Amino acid sequence: MQNQFINDGEEHIDRTTSVAICNAIGERLRRDIGADDDTLPSHLQTLIDRMRQQDEKR
Protein backbone atom coordinates (compact mmCIF):
# COMPACT_ATOMS: atom_id res chain seq x y z
CA MET A 1 0.00 0.00 0.00
CA GLN A 2 1.26 3.44 -0.89
CA ASN A 3 2.14 5.72 2.01
CA GLN A 4 -0.85 7.95 2.71
CA PHE A 5 0.96 10.58 4.71
CA ILE A 6 3.98 12.57 3.66
CA ASN A 7 6.11 14.08 6.40
CA ASP A 8 5.75 17.64 5.09
CA GLY A 9 2.93 18.72 7.39
CA GLU A 10 0.23 18.09 4.79
CA GLU A 11 -2.10 15.12 4.81
CA HIS A 12 -2.47 13.13 1.59
CA ILE A 13 -4.95 10.44 0.69
CA ASP A 14 -4.62 7.61 -1.79
CA ARG A 15 -6.54 7.46 -5.06
CA THR A 16 -9.01 4.84 -3.84
CA THR A 17 -10.02 6.98 -0.88
CA SER A 18 -10.25 10.08 -3.07
CA VAL A 19 -12.55 8.32 -5.53
CA ALA A 20 -14.74 7.02 -2.71
CA ILE A 21 -15.09 10.52 -1.25
CA CYS A 22 -15.96 12.01 -4.65
CA ASN A 23 -18.54 9.30 -5.28
CA ALA A 24 -20.14 9.86 -1.88
CA ILE A 25 -20.34 13.62 -2.44
CA GLY A 26 -21.82 13.12 -5.90
CA GLU A 27 -24.40 10.65 -4.62
CA ARG A 28 -25.44 12.99 -1.84
CA LEU A 29 -25.77 15.92 -4.26
CA ARG A 30 -27.91 13.80 -6.58
CA ARG A 31 -30.12 12.77 -3.68
CA ASP A 32 -30.43 16.26 -2.20
CA ILE A 33 -31.00 18.06 -5.50
CA GLY A 34 -33.36 15.46 -6.89
CA ALA A 35 -35.40 16.26 -9.98
CA ASP A 36 -35.54 20.02 -9.39
CA ASP A 37 -32.73 20.76 -11.86
CA ASP A 38 -34.80 23.59 -13.42
CA THR A 39 -34.47 25.69 -10.27
CA LEU A 40 -30.68 25.50 -10.01
CA PRO A 41 -28.40 28.43 -10.81
CA SER A 42 -26.85 28.01 -14.26
CA HIS A 43 -23.30 27.59 -12.92
CA LEU A 44 -24.39 24.79 -10.58
CA GLN A 45 -26.34 23.16 -13.41
CA THR A 46 -23.19 23.27 -15.57
CA LEU A 47 -21.16 21.60 -12.83
CA ILE A 48 -23.78 18.89 -12.36
CA ASP A 49 -23.85 18.26 -16.11
CA ARG A 50 -20.06 17.87 -16.09
CA MET A 51 -20.33 15.45 -13.16
CA ARG A 52 -22.88 13.36 -15.12
CA GLN A 53 -20.54 13.29 -18.11
CA GLN A 54 -17.73 12.04 -15.90
CA ASP A 55 -20.01 9.31 -14.51
CA GLU A 56 -20.87 8.17 -18.03
CA LYS A 57 -17.16 7.76 -18.88
CA ARG A 58 -16.69 5.19 -16.11
N, C-alpha and C positions, 0 to 999 in steps of 0.2 A: 504494500500500500504506500502511496506517495505521501510524504510528510505534509500534513495539513498546516502546520504552523512554522513560519519562518522567524528566526530570531532577530527581526528588525523592528519589533514593536507593533507590527501590523498583523492582524489575524487574516489567514487565507483559508479558503475552503476548496475542497476538491471538486472536480467537474460533476461527479454524480450528485453530490449534495447541492451544488448550484442548480442543476437541472431540476431536482426535486423541489427546491424552493420556488423556482420560476413556475413550475407546473402547478404547485399549490396556490400561488398568487393568481395565476390565470384562471384556475378553476373557481376560486372564490369571487373574482371579478365577474365571471360569467354567471355565477349563481346570484350575486347581489344585483347585477345590472338587469338580468333577465331579458325579456323581450321588448323592453322600453327603449330600444336603440334610437328611436326617432326623437327622443327628448334630450339626447346627449349633446354636449357642445361639440362642434365640428372637429376640434383637435383631438378630443378623447375618442370620437368615432373613428378618426384616422388611425389612432394607435391601436384600437381594438381590431380594426380591419387588418392591420399589419400583423397583429398577434394571430389572427385566424389564418393568414397566409403562411405564417411560420408553422402552425399546427398541421396544415395540409402537406407541408414538405416532409414531415416525419413519417 
